[in-house]
C-alpha cells in the first residue's frame, strides 16, 4: 500500500505503510512504525526518470532537504527465540503473504506449500485430506507445525501434523523457517518449522466464499472480525466435500476456528480455539492390497497467551490439543476377511506450557525460556497394555487397551546483538525427556550475518537438532509393519551459508547446506521381503543448494503493470546413506531436483490470472502393485505440475475459475497412491 502526503514544501512524500508480499508482507506484525530517511536515497536507485516529480532531494540554500519520507512497519519473524527484524535474520525464512494466499489457485495448505522452495508435500489424499510435509529432504516427522506460535505436532504420527483446525481463509501469512530449529522451538523442529499466522486485524469485516467443481466438489467458507467492547473477535469456518476423482477417494471436511485478543496497558492477552472433523476414503493409503480403507479424524485445539510490555518482556502460554483417529482397513467391514475383527482407534492428548522472556538493552538482546510438554496416547494397538481398559469416546462397545505417556522439558537461552553491519545470534537448548533415561542433552547453535552492502547480506549458520520417535515408530504392529520400542532419538548437526539480497521490489537468496544425521529413523525392509521395520539408520547425510528470487515490478515503477509478481526457485538435494542396503519407505524418497515458479498478472480491466508451476524429480522407488500382486521396484517419474486461476474482481466482489493439475498428469507422490488428474472449480468471494 502506498499513501502520499504533502509536506510544507508542497512536494509529495511517499509513505510505505505495508509491503504486501514475501519478507516484506510481515511488516505489520510488529505494530510500530520506523522512519528511515536513508531508504529514500536507496530507493531512488531503482526509480525511473518518469518519476522525477518525486525527487528526493532539493536545494534549499546550502542544505539538502529530504522531501520524501518513507515509513516502514518493521519486519518481525520467528527466526530466533525472541522477536527479530527480518533484515537482521541470519537464516532463510520464506514468507507467503496475504496477497499471495488470496490470489493462489488453491484453497488448502497442502497444495500451497508444495510450490515452496525445498518443501516437499507428499499427498495421499488431495484437497487437504492428508499430506506429509518435509523440508530439505527430511521425513514428515521432522518438521514442526505451529499455529500462531503454538506447536501442533501429533505424537502418534506426522501423518496428522497438518490436521489443522483452522480455515484457509483465516490465514494471514505463513513463515517457513528452513533448517534445524531445535534451539528455538525445541524437539521436532529437526529440519525446519512452519508457523501459520492467522489474521490479527481489529477492523470489523465479513467475507464469504462459495465454490463448486468436478467430482461433486462443493466448498463454503466464511470469516468475520467484530468487536465486543474492548475484545476483538475473529471467527472462521469452512466445509468442503467431494465424491473423489478415483474410487474410494470421497471426503467431507469441516473446520471452525476462533481467535480473540484484548489489549491492556500492561500488555496483551490472546486466546484461540478450533475444531476439525474430517472423514475420507483412504484408497491404497497404507497398502494397495486392501484398497477399501477409510479414516475419520477429529481434532480439537485451544491455547491462551499473554504478552507483557516493559523492559522485561514475558510471554507465557498454555495449550491443549486432542486428536482422535479411527482407521478402517476395510471400510464399514465391507469385504473384510474373517481375521479382521476391529478397526484401529487412537486418541492423543497433548498439553503444555511455555514461558518466553527477553530483555533488550545496550549489551544486546537476551532471551530465555522454558517449555513443558506432556504427550499421551490411548489406543487399541499403540503403547503398553492397560490393566483396566477404558471406553473409546463416541464409539459404542469399543475400548482402548493400550496406552503410553511421556513428558518433555526444555530450557532455552539465547543472545543476539546487532553490531553495525554484523548480526550475531547464539543459543542453546537443554532437553530432558522421561522416556530417554531422564538425562539432559544439549543442543547449541549460532547464526552470523554480515551486511556487505545495504541490501546484500552474507550469513553462516551452525545448529544441532533433535527429533523424538513417534508412538507409531515405537509401538505399531501389523501383518506388514513392526515398530521398535528401543528406537533412539534422531540427532543432526547442520551447517548452512549463503547470500541474501532484499529491497522493496526484489527478495532473493542463494544458500548451500549440509546436514549430518545420526540415528535417523525410517521404515525399511530387505529386498524381496514384505515386512517393514522401524529402524535407526546409522547415518544419513543430506546436502543441497537453493536459489530463489521474488520480484514485484509494480513497486519498482510505482504503478500497476501487466506482471504483478513473479517468483522462481530451484532446489537440489543429495543424500549419502551409511547403513545396510535396505529399501526405504520414507527417508530416501526425496526431491532431488525441484523448480517452482509463481506468477500473477493482469489480463484486462478487472481480470487477472495467477499460476503455480512446479517441476519435481523425486529420488527413490516403490514396489509397484499391478492389482493382484507386487511386482518390480519402480522409480518415481519426473513431472511438471501446473495450477492456475483466472479472477474477475470489482470492488468487494470476485469471481474465479481455477484448474488444478492443468496438464492432467497421472502421478504418484507416495507408493501406489495415484493422484487425481485435472480438477476444475469455480467460485465466488464477497467482502464487506
C-alpha positions as CSV (number, residue, x, y, z in Angstrom):
1,X,0.0,0.0,0.0
2,X,1.4,3.4,-0.9
3,X,0.0,6.7,0.5
4,X,1.1,10.2,-0.5
5,X,1.2,13.1,2.0
6,X,2.3,16.7,1.4
7,X,4.9,18.5,3.4
8,X,5.3,22.2,3.9
9,X,7.1,22.5,0.6
10,X,4.0,21.1,-1.2
11,X,6.1,18.3,-2.7
12,X,4.7,14.8,-2.5
13,X,6.2,12.5,0.2
14,X,5.6,8.8,-0.3
15,X,4.9,6.7,2.8
16,X,5.1,2.9,2.6
17,X,2.7,1.6,5.2
18,X,3.0,-2.0,4.3
19,X,4.8,-4.3,1.9
20,X,2.3,-6.9,0.7
21,X,4.5,-9.9,-0.2
22,X,7.3,-12.2,0.9
23,X,9.5,-11.0,3.6
24,X,8.0,-7.5,3.5
25,X,4.5,-8.7,3.9
26,X,5.1,-9.2,7.6
27,X,5.9,-5.5,8.4
28,X,2.5,-5.3,10.0
29,X,3.4,-7.9,12.7
30,X,5.5,-5.5,14.9
31,X,2.7,-2.9,15.0
32,X,5.2,0.0,15.1
33,X,6.4,2.5,12.5
34,X,10.0,3.1,11.8
35,X,11.1,6.2,9.8
36,X,14.0,5.5,7.6
37,X,15.4,8.7,5.9
38,X,18.2,7.0,4.1
39,X,15.9,4.4,2.5
40,X,14.6,7.1,0.1
41,X,18.1,7.5,-1.3
42,X,18.5,3.8,-1.8
43,X,15.0,3.6,-3.4
44,X,16.0,6.3,-5.9
45,X,18.5,4.0,-7.5
46,X,15.6,1.8,-8.6
47,X,13.3,4.6,-9.7
48,X,12.7,5.7,-13.3
49,X,13.1,9.3,-14.8
50,X,9.3,9.5,-15.3
51,X,9.0,9.8,-11.5
52,X,11.2,13.0,-11.4
53,X,8.4,14.8,-9.6
54,X,9.2,12.5,-6.6
55,X,12.8,13.8,-6.4
56,X,14.2,13.0,-3.0
57,X,16.5,16.0,-2.5
58,X,16.1,19.7,-3.3
59,X,18.5,22.5,-2.8
60,X,17.4,24.8,0.0
61,X,20.2,27.4,0.5
62,X,23.3,25.5,1.4
63,X,21.5,22.4,2.6
64,X,19.8,19.4,1.0
65,X,16.4,18.6,2.4
66,X,14.6,15.3,2.1
67,X,11.1,15.9,0.9
68,X,10.0,12.3,0.8
69,X,9.7,10.3,3.9
70,X,9.5,6.5,4.0
71,X,7.7,4.9,6.9
72,X,8.1,1.2,7.2
73,X,6.4,-1.1,9.7
74,X,9.4,-3.1,10.7
75,X,9.6,-6.8,9.8
76,X,9.4,-9.3,12.6
77,X,9.7,-13.0,12.1
78,X,10.1,-16.1,14.3
79,X,13.7,-17.0,13.3
80,X,15.1,-16.6,16.9
81,X,13.9,-17.2,20.4
82,X,12.8,-13.6,20.7
83,X,11.1,-11.5,18.0
84,X,13.7,-10.3,15.4
85,X,13.7,-8.0,12.5
86,X,13.6,-9.7,9.1
87,X,16.5,-7.6,8.0
88,X,18.7,-8.9,10.9
89,X,18.0,-12.6,10.5
90,X,20.9,-14.9,9.5
91,X,18.6,-17.7,8.4
92,X,16.3,-18.4,5.4
93,X,12.7,-17.5,6.2
94,X,10.2,-17.9,3.4
95,X,7.1,-15.8,3.7
96,X,3.8,-16.4,2.0
97,X,1.8,-13.2,2.5
98,X,-1.9,-12.5,2.5
99,X,-2.0,-11.2,-1.1
100,X,-0.5,-14.5,-2.4
101,X,-2.8,-16.5,-0.3
102,X,-5.9,-14.7,-1.7
103,X,-4.7,-15.0,-5.3
104,X,-3.4,-18.6,-5.2
105,X,-5.2,-21.1,-7.4
106,X,-5.6,-23.4,-4.4
107,X,-7.5,-23.3,-1.1
108,X,-5.7,-25.7,1.1
109,X,-2.4,-25.6,2.8
110,X,-1.1,-28.8,1.3
111,X,-1.4,-27.7,-2.3
112,X,0.0,-24.2,-1.5
113,X,3.1,-25.4,0.4
114,X,4.1,-27.9,-2.3
115,X,5.1,-24.9,-4.5
116,X,7.5,-23.5,-1.9
117,X,11.3,-23.9,-2.3
118,X,12.8,-27.2,-0.9
119,X,9.4,-28.0,0.7
120,X,8.0,-31.4,-0.3
121,X,4.4,-32.3,0.3
122,X,3.6,-35.9,-0.4
123,X,-0.1,-36.3,-0.6
124,X,-2.1,-39.4,-0.1
125,X,-5.4,-37.6,-0.2
126,X,-5.9,-34.3,-2.2
127,X,-7.7,-31.1,-1.4
128,X,-6.2,-31.0,2.1
129,X,-7.3,-34.6,3.0
130,X,-3.9,-35.8,4.1
131,X,-0.3,-34.7,3.3
132,X,3.1,-35.5,4.7
133,X,5.4,-32.4,4.7
134,X,9.2,-32.3,4.7
135,X,11.8,-29.6,4.4
136,X,15.2,-30.1,2.7
137,X,14.9,-33.9,2.4
138,X,13.6,-34.6,5.9
139,X,11.0,-37.1,6.8
140,X,7.4,-36.0,7.5
141,X,8.0,-36.4,11.3
142,X,10.9,-33.9,11.3
143,X,9.1,-30.6,10.6
144,X,7.4,-28.7,13.4
145,X,4.0,-27.1,12.6
146,X,2.8,-24.1,14.7
147,X,-0.4,-22.1,14.7
148,X,0.3,-18.5,15.9
149,X,3.5,-19.8,17.6
150,X,1.8,-22.7,19.4
151,X,3.1,-26.2,18.4
152,X,0.6,-28.6,16.9
153,X,2.6,-31.8,16.1
154,X,0.9,-35.0,16.8
155,X,2.8,-37.6,19.0
156,X,1.1,-40.5,17.3
157,X,2.4,-39.8,13.8
158,X,3.4,-37.0,11.5
159,X,0.6,-38.0,9.1
160,X,-1.6,-36.0,11.4
161,X,0.5,-32.8,11.7
162,X,-1.4,-30.9,9.0
163,X,-4.8,-31.7,10.6
164,X,-5.2,-28.1,11.4
165,X,-8.5,-26.8,12.9
166,X,-8.3,-23.5,11.0
167,X,-9.9,-22.3,7.8
168,X,-7.6,-21.4,4.9
169,X,-9.3,-18.1,4.6
170,X,-8.4,-17.1,8.2
171,X,-4.6,-17.4,7.5
172,X,-2.8,-14.0,7.2
173,X,0.7,-15.3,6.4
174,X,2.9,-18.4,6.6
175,X,6.5,-18.3,7.8
176,X,8.7,-21.2,6.7
177,X,11.9,-21.4,8.7
178,X,14.3,-23.6,6.8
179,X,17.0,-25.6,8.6
180,X,17.2,-27.0,12.2
181,X,15.3,-25.0,14.8
182,X,15.5,-27.1,18.0
183,X,17.3,-24.3,19.9
184,X,14.3,-22.0,19.0
185,X,11.3,-24.3,19.2
186,X,12.5,-27.4,20.9
187,X,12.4,-31.1,19.8
188,X,10.8,-32.0,16.5
189,X,11.9,-28.8,14.8
190,X,14.5,-31.1,13.3
191,X,14.8,-29.8,9.8
192,X,12.6,-26.7,9.9
193,X,9.4,-25.1,11.2
194,X,6.3,-23.7,9.6
195,X,4.4,-21.1,11.6
196,X,0.9,-20.4,10.4
197,X,-0.3,-17.0,11.5
198,X,-4.0,-16.1,11.3
199,X,-5.5,-12.6,10.7
200,X,-4.8,-10.2,13.6
201,X,-6.9,-7.3,12.3
202,X,-9.1,-5.4,14.6
203,X,-11.2,-3.8,11.8
204,X,-14.7,-5.2,11.5
205,X,-15.1,-7.3,8.3
206,X,-17.1,-10.1,6.8
207,X,-16.0,-12.4,4.0
208,X,-17.9,-15.3,2.4
209,X,-16.7,-17.8,-0.3
210,X,-18.6,-20.5,-2.2
211,X,-17.2,-22.8,-4.8
212,X,-18.1,-26.0,-6.8
213,X,-16.5,-28.2,-9.3
214,X,-15.9,-31.6,-10.8
215,X,-16.5,-34.9,-8.9
216,X,-19.2,-33.4,-6.8
217,X,-16.9,-30.8,-5.2
218,X,-18.5,-28.2,-3.0
219,X,-17.0,-25.7,-0.6
220,X,-18.3,-22.9,1.6
221,X,-16.3,-20.6,3.9
222,X,-16.8,-17.5,6.0
223,X,-14.7,-15.3,8.1
224,X,-15.7,-12.4,10.4
225,X,-14.0,-9.8,12.6
226,X,-16.1,-8.0,15.1
227,X,-15.6,-6.1,18.4
228,X,-17.4,-6.7,21.7
229,X,-16.3,-3.9,24.0
230,X,-12.5,-4.0,24.1
231,X,-12.4,-7.6,22.9
232,X,-11.5,-8.3,19.3
233,X,-13.1,-11.5,17.9
234,X,-12.1,-13.3,14.8
235,X,-14.2,-16.3,13.7
236,X,-13.8,-18.5,10.6
237,X,-15.5,-21.7,9.4
238,X,-15.4,-23.8,6.3
239,X,-16.8,-27.0,4.9
240,X,-16.0,-29.0,1.8
241,X,-16.8,-32.3,0.3
242,X,-16.4,-34.3,-2.9
243,X,-17.1,-37.7,-4.3
244,X,-13.5,-38.1,-5.4
245,X,-11.9,-38.5,-8.8
246,X,-10.9,-42.1,-8.1
247,X,-12.7,-45.0,-6.3
248,X,-12.9,-44.6,-2.6
249,X,-11.4,-41.0,-2.5
250,X,-14.5,-39.2,-1.3
251,X,-14.2,-36.8,1.6
252,X,-16.0,-34.5,4.0
253,X,-14.0,-31.9,5.9
254,X,-15.2,-29.2,8.3
255,X,-13.3,-26.6,10.3
256,X,-14.2,-24.0,12.9
257,X,-11.7,-21.5,14.4
258,X,-11.8,-18.6,16.9
259,X,-9.1,-16.1,17.8
260,X,-9.6,-13.4,20.3
261,X,-7.4,-10.6,21.7
262,X,-7.6,-7.9,24.4
263,X,-5.1,-5.1,24.8
264,X,-4.3,-3.8,28.3
265,X,-1.9,-1.0,29.4
266,X,0.5,-3.7,30.7
267,X,0.3,-5.9,27.6
268,X,-1.9,-8.1,25.5
269,X,-3.9,-11.3,26.0
270,X,-4.5,-13.7,23.1
271,X,-6.6,-16.9,23.0
272,X,-7.6,-19.3,20.3
273,X,-9.5,-22.5,19.8
274,X,-10.5,-24.7,16.9
275,X,-12.2,-27.9,15.9
276,X,-11.7,-30.1,12.7
277,X,-13.8,-33.1,11.6
278,X,-12.6,-35.0,8.5
279,X,-13.7,-38.3,7.1
280,X,-12.3,-39.7,3.9
281,X,-11.9,-42.8,1.7
282,X,-8.3,-43.8,2.1
283,X,-7.9,-45.7,-1.1
284,X,-4.5,-47.5,-1.1
285,X,-3.2,-45.2,1.7
286,X,-1.2,-47.7,3.6
287,X,-1.4,-50.8,1.4
288,X,-2.7,-51.4,-2.1
289,X,-3.6,-55.0,-1.1
290,X,-6.7,-53.7,0.7
291,X,-7.7,-50.5,-1.1
292,X,-11.1,-50.1,0.6
293,X,-9.7,-48.2,3.5
294,X,-11.3,-45.3,5.4
295,X,-10.3,-42.8,8.1
296,X,-12.1,-40.4,10.4
297,X,-10.2,-37.8,12.4
298,X,-11.4,-35.2,14.9
299,X,-9.0,-32.6,16.2
300,X,-9.6,-30.1,19.0
301,X,-7.2,-27.3,20.0
302,X,-7.1,-24.4,22.5
303,X,-4.5,-22.0,23.8
304,X,-4.0,-18.8,25.7
305,X,-1.1,-16.5,25.6
306,X,-0.1,-13.2,27.4
307,X,2.5,-10.7,26.2
308,X,3.7,-8.1,28.6
309,X,5.1,-4.6,27.9
310,X,8.1,-3.0,29.6
311,X,11.8,-3.6,29.7
312,X,11.5,-7.2,30.7
313,X,9.2,-8.9,28.2
314,X,7.3,-12.0,29.3
315,X,5.1,-14.2,27.1
316,X,3.6,-17.2,29.0
317,X,1.3,-19.6,27.1
318,X,-0.7,-22.7,27.7
319,X,-2.1,-25.1,25.1
320,X,-4.0,-28.3,24.7
321,X,-4.6,-30.5,21.6
322,X,-6.6,-33.6,21.2
323,X,-6.6,-35.8,18.1
324,X,-9.0,-38.8,17.8
325,X,-8.5,-41.2,14.9
326,X,-10.4,-44.2,13.6
327,X,-8.7,-46.1,10.8
328,X,-10.6,-48.8,8.9
329,X,-8.6,-51.2,6.9
330,X,-11.9,-52.4,5.5
331,X,-14.4,-49.6,5.2
332,X,-17.5,-50.4,7.3
333,X,-16.2,-54.0,7.3
334,X,-17.2,-54.3,3.6
335,X,-15.4,-57.3,2.2
336,X,-13.5,-57.9,5.4
337,X,-12.0,-61.4,5.8
338,X,-12.7,-63.4,9.0
339,X,-9.4,-62.5,10.6
340,X,-10.3,-58.7,10.6
341,X,-12.2,-58.2,13.9
342,X,-11.9,-54.5,14.7
343,X,-10.8,-51.1,13.3
344,X,-7.9,-49.2,14.9
345,X,-8.7,-46.5,17.4
346,X,-6.3,-43.9,18.7
347,X,-6.7,-40.8,20.9
348,X,-3.8,-38.4,21.7
349,X,-3.9,-35.7,24.4
350,X,-1.0,-33.2,24.2
351,X,-0.8,-30.3,26.6
352,X,2.0,-27.9,27.5
353,X,3.1,-24.6,28.8
354,X,5.8,-22.2,27.6
355,X,7.4,-19.2,29.2
356,X,9.4,-17.0,26.9
357,X,11.1,-13.8,28.1
358,X,13.6,-11.3,26.7
359,X,15.3,-8.1,27.6
360,X,16.8,-5.7,25.1
361,X,19.5,-3.3,26.3
362,X,22.8,-1.8,25.1
363,X,24.6,-5.1,25.5
364,X,22.1,-6.8,23.1
365,X,19.0,-8.9,23.4
366,X,19.0,-11.7,25.9
367,X,16.2,-14.3,25.5
368,X,15.4,-17.1,27.9
369,X,12.6,-19.6,28.5
370,X,11.2,-23.0,29.3
371,X,8.8,-25.3,27.7
372,X,7.0,-28.3,29.2
373,X,5.0,-30.7,27.1
374,X,3.1,-33.9,28.0
375,X,2.2,-36.4,25.3
376,X,-0.3,-39.1,26.0
377,X,-2.0,-41.8,23.9
378,X,-4.7,-44.3,24.3
379,X,-5.1,-46.9,21.6
380,X,-6.2,-50.3,20.6
381,X,-2.7,-51.1,19.2
382,X,-0.2,-48.5,20.2
383,X,1.5,-48.4,23.6
384,X,1.7,-50.7,26.6
385,X,-1.2,-52.9,27.7
386,X,-3.6,-51.3,30.1
387,X,-4.5,-53.1,33.3
388,X,-8.0,-51.6,33.1
389,X,-9.4,-50.8,29.5
390,X,-11.3,-47.6,29.0
391,X,-14.2,-46.7,26.6
392,X,-13.4,-45.0,23.3
393,X,-15.3,-41.7,23.3
394,X,-18.1,-41.7,20.7
395,X,-17.8,-45.4,19.9
396,X,-20.2,-48.0,21.1
397,X,-18.7,-51.1,22.7
398,X,-15.1,-50.3,21.8
399,X,-12.4,-49.9,24.5
400,X,-8.8,-48.7,24.5
401,X,-6.5,-51.4,25.9
402,X,-3.1,-49.8,25.2
403,X,-1.6,-46.5,26.5
404,X,1.7,-44.6,26.7
405,X,2.8,-41.3,28.1
406,X,5.9,-39.2,28.2
407,X,7.0,-35.7,29.4
408,X,9.5,-33.4,27.9
409,X,11.1,-30.3,29.5
410,X,13.3,-27.9,27.6
411,X,15.3,-24.9,28.8
412,X,16.4,-22.2,26.4
413,X,18.9,-19.4,26.4
414,X,19.9,-17.1,23.5
415,X,21.9,-14.0,23.0
416,X,21.7,-11.7,19.9
417,X,23.3,-8.4,19.0
418,X,23.5,-6.0,16.1
419,X,26.9,-4.5,15.6
420,X,26.6,-2.1,12.7
421,X,26.9,-4.4,9.7
422,X,27.2,-7.6,11.8
423,X,24.3,-9.6,13.3
424,X,25.0,-12.4,15.6
425,X,22.8,-14.9,17.5
426,X,23.8,-17.8,19.6
427,X,21.8,-20.1,21.9
428,X,21.3,-23.5,23.4
429,X,18.5,-25.8,24.3
430,X,18.8,-28.2,27.3
431,X,16.3,-31.0,26.8
432,X,15.1,-33.7,29.2
433,X,12.6,-36.5,28.3
434,X,11.1,-39.0,30.7
435,X,11.4,-41.8,28.1
436,X,15.1,-41.3,27.4
437,X,16.7,-42.3,30.6
438,X,15.9,-38.9,32.2
439,X,19.2,-37.4,31.0
440,X,19.8,-33.8,30.0
441,X,21.1,-33.3,26.4
442,X,22.4,-30.0,25.0
443,X,21.6,-28.7,21.5
444,X,23.5,-25.5,20.7
445,X,23.6,-23.3,17.6
446,X,24.7,-19.9,16.3
447,X,24.0,-17.7,13.3
448,X,26.2,-14.9,11.9
449,X,25.2,-12.3,9.3
450,X,27.4,-9.7,7.7
451,X,25.8,-6.9,5.7
452,X,28.1,-6.5,2.8
453,X,26.1,-3.6,1.5
454,X,22.7,-2.2,2.4
455,X,20.6,-4.8,0.5
456,X,23.2,-7.7,0.4
457,X,24.0,-10.0,3.3
458,X,26.2,-13.0,3.8
459,X,25.2,-15.4,6.5
460,X,26.6,-18.6,8.2
461,X,24.6,-20.9,10.5
462,X,25.5,-23.9,12.5
463,X,22.9,-25.8,14.6
464,X,22.3,-29.1,16.3
465,X,18.8,-30.6,16.3
466,X,16.7,-33.4,17.9
467,X,13.6,-35.4,16.9
468,X,11.8,-37.9,19.2
469,X,10.3,-41.1,17.8
470,X,6.5,-41.0,17.4
471,X,4.3,-43.6,19.1
472,X,3.8,-45.2,15.7
473,X,7.5,-45.6,15.3
474,X,7.7,-47.2,18.8
475,X,4.7,-49.4,19.0
476,X,2.9,-50.1,15.7
477,X,2.4,-53.7,14.9
478,X,0.5,-55.3,12.0
479,X,0.9,-58.0,9.4
480,X,3.1,-55.7,7.3
481,X,4.8,-53.4,9.7
482,X,6.6,-53.8,13.0
483,X,7.5,-50.8,15.3
484,X,10.6,-50.7,17.6
485,X,10.3,-49.7,21.2
486,X,14.1,-49.4,21.5
487,X,14.4,-46.6,19.0
488,X,16.9,-43.8,19.8
489,X,16.0,-40.1,19.1
490,X,17.3,-38.6,15.9
491,X,20.1,-36.0,16.1
492,X,21.8,-33.9,13.5
493,X,24.4,-31.2,13.0
494,X,23.7,-28.8,10.2
495,X,25.8,-26.1,8.5
496,X,24.5,-23.5,6.1
497,X,25.9,-20.5,4.3
498,X,24.5,-18.1,1.7
499,X,23.8,-14.7,0.4
500,X,20.5,-12.7,0.8
501,X,19.6,-9.6,-1.3
502,X,16.4,-7.7,-0.2
503,X,14.9,-4.4,-1.3
504,X,11.3,-3.3,-1.6
505,X,10.8,-4.9,-5.0
506,X,13.0,-8.0,-5.0
507,X,13.8,-10.6,-2.5
508,X,16.4,-13.2,-3.4
509,X,18.8,-15.6,-1.9
510,X,21.2,-18.4,-2.6
511,X,22.2,-21.0,0.0
512,X,24.2,-24.1,0.4
513,X,23.7,-26.5,3.3
514,X,24.7,-29.9,4.7
515,X,23.1,-32.0,7.5
516,X,24.9,-34.9,9.2
517,X,22.1,-37.1,10.6
518,X,22.7,-39.7,13.4
519,X,20.3,-42.5,14.4
520,X,17.8,-41.5,11.6
521,X,14.5,-43.3,11.9
522,X,13.0,-44.9,8.9
523,X,10.7,-47.8,8.0
524,X,12.8,-50.2,6.0
525,X,12.8,-53.8,4.6
526,X,15.2,-56.1,2.9
527,X,14.9,-56.7,-0.9
528,X,12.2,-59.4,-1.5
529,X,10.7,-59.0,1.9
530,X,7.2,-57.8,2.5
531,X,7.6,-56.8,6.2
532,X,8.6,-53.2,7.1
533,X,10.6,-52.5,10.3
534,X,11.2,-49.2,12.2
535,X,14.9,-48.8,12.5
536,X,17.6,-46.3,13.4
537,X,19.8,-46.0,10.4
538,X,23.4,-45.4,11.3
539,X,24.0,-42.2,9.4
540,X,22.2,-40.2,6.8
541,X,23.9,-37.1,5.4
542,X,21.9,-34.6,3.3
543,X,23.4,-31.8,1.2
544,X,21.8,-29.3,-1.1
545,X,21.6,-25.9,-2.7
546,X,18.7,-23.4,-3.0
547,X,18.3,-20.4,-5.3
548,X,15.2,-18.2,-5.1
549,X,14.1,-14.8,-6.4
550,X,10.8,-13.0,-5.9
551,X,10.1,-9.8,-7.8
552,X,7.3,-7.2,-7.7
553,X,7.8,-4.9,-10.7
554,X,4.9,-2.6,-9.7
555,X,6.9,-1.4,-6.7
556,X,9.9,-0.6,-8.8
557,X,7.9,1.7,-11.2
558,X,5.3,2.8,-8.6
559,X,2.4,1.8,-10.9
560,X,0.4,-1.2,-11.8
561,X,2.0,-3.2,-14.5
562,X,0.9,-6.3,-16.6
563,X,3.1,-8.6,-14.4
564,X,2.2,-8.1,-10.8
565,X,4.5,-10.6,-9.1
566,X,7.0,-13.2,-10.3
567,X,9.0,-15.8,-8.4
568,X,11.3,-18.6,-9.3
569,X,13.3,-21.0,-7.2
570,X,15.4,-24.1,-7.7
571,X,16.4,-26.7,-5.1
572,X,18.8,-29.6,-5.4
573,X,19.3,-32.3,-2.8
574,X,21.5,-35.3,-2.5
575,X,21.8,-37.9,0.3
576,X,24.6,-40.2,1.4
577,X,23.3,-43.2,3.3
578,X,25.7,-45.0,5.6
579,X,23.8,-48.2,6.5
580,X,22.9,-51.6,5.2
581,X,21.2,-51.9,1.8
582,X,17.6,-51.6,2.9
583,X,14.7,-50.4,0.9
584,X,13.5,-47.1,2.4
585,X,9.8,-46.2,2.8
586,X,10.3,-42.5,3.6
587,X,13.7,-41.0,4.1
588,X,15.4,-41.8,0.8
589,X,12.4,-40.7,-1.4
590,X,13.3,-37.0,-1.6
591,X,13.0,-34.4,-4.3
592,X,16.4,-34.4,-6.0
593,X,15.5,-31.5,-8.3
594,X,12.7,-29.0,-7.7
595,X,11.8,-25.9,-9.7
596,X,9.0,-23.6,-8.5
597,X,7.5,-20.7,-10.5
598,X,4.9,-18.3,-9.2
599,X,3.3,-15.7,-11.5
600,X,0.4,-13.3,-11.2
601,X,-0.5,-10.9,-14.0
602,X,-3.4,-8.7,-15.4
603,X,-5.3,-9.8,-18.4
604,X,-7.6,-6.8,-18.9
605,X,-9.6,-4.5,-16.7
606,X,-10.7,-6.3,-13.5
607,X,-9.5,-9.6,-15.0
608,X,-6.3,-11.2,-13.7
609,X,-4.6,-14.6,-13.6
610,X,-2.2,-16.5,-11.2
611,X,-0.1,-19.5,-11.8
612,X,1.8,-22.0,-9.7
613,X,4.2,-24.2,-11.7
614,X,6.5,-26.9,-10.3
615,X,8.9,-29.4,-11.7
616,X,9.6,-32.4,-9.4
617,X,12.2,-35.1,-9.9
618,X,12.0,-37.5,-7.0
619,X,14.7,-39.9,-5.9
620,X,13.7,-43.3,-4.8
621,X,11.4,-46.2,-5.8
622,X,8.3,-48.0,-4.7
623,X,7.2,-51.6,-5.2
624,X,4.5,-51.5,-7.9
625,X,1.2,-53.2,-7.3
626,X,-0.4,-54.4,-10.6
627,X,-3.8,-55.0,-9.0
628,X,-3.1,-58.6,-8.0
629,X,0.4,-58.8,-6.7
630,X,3.6,-56.8,-6.1
631,X,6.0,-56.5,-8.9
632,X,9.3,-54.7,-9.6
633,X,10.7,-51.6,-7.9
634,X,9.6,-48.6,-9.9
635,X,11.2,-45.2,-9.9
636,X,9.2,-42.0,-9.5
637,X,8.8,-40.3,-12.8
638,X,9.8,-36.6,-13.1
639,X,6.8,-34.3,-13.9
640,X,5.6,-30.8,-14.3
641,X,2.5,-29.7,-12.2
642,X,0.5,-26.5,-13.1
643,X,-2.3,-24.9,-11.1
644,X,-3.9,-21.8,-12.5
645,X,-6.7,-19.4,-11.6
646,X,-8.5,-16.6,-13.5
647,X,-10.2,-14.0,-11.4
648,X,-12.7,-11.1,-12.2
649,X,-12.7,-8.6,-9.3
650,X,-14.7,-5.4,-8.9
651,X,-14.9,-3.6,-5.6
652,X,-15.6,-6.2,-2.9
653,X,-16.9,-8.9,-5.3
654,X,-14.8,-11.6,-7.1
655,X,-15.5,-14.5,-9.4
656,X,-12.9,-17.1,-10.2
657,X,-12.2,-20.2,-12.2
658,X,-9.3,-22.5,-11.3
659,X,-7.8,-25.7,-12.6
660,X,-5.5,-28.0,-10.6
661,X,-3.1,-30.3,-12.4
662,X,-3.8,-28.4,-15.6
663,X,-1.7,-30.8,-17.7
664,X,-3.8,-33.8,-16.5
665,X,-0.7,-35.7,-15.3
666,X,-1.1,-39.1,-13.7
667,X,1.5,-39.4,-11.0
668,X,2.4,-40.7,-7.5
669,X,3.6,-38.7,-4.5
670,X,3.9,-41.8,-2.4
671,X,3.9,-45.5,-3.3
672,X,0.9,-46.8,-5.2
673,X,-1.4,-43.9,-4.2
674,X,-2.4,-42.3,-7.5
675,X,-3.1,-38.6,-7.6
676,X,-6.1,-37.1,-9.5
677,X,-5.8,-35.6,-13.0
678,X,-7.2,-32.2,-13.9
679,X,-9.8,-30.8,-11.5
680,X,-11.8,-27.7,-12.4
681,X,-13.5,-25.5,-9.9
682,X,-15.3,-22.2,-9.9
683,X,-16.2,-19.9,-7.1
684,X,-17.4,-16.5,-5.8
685,X,-15.9,-14.3,-3.0
686,X,-17.9,-11.5,-1.3
687,X,-16.4,-9.0,1.2
688,X,-17.9,-6.2,3.2
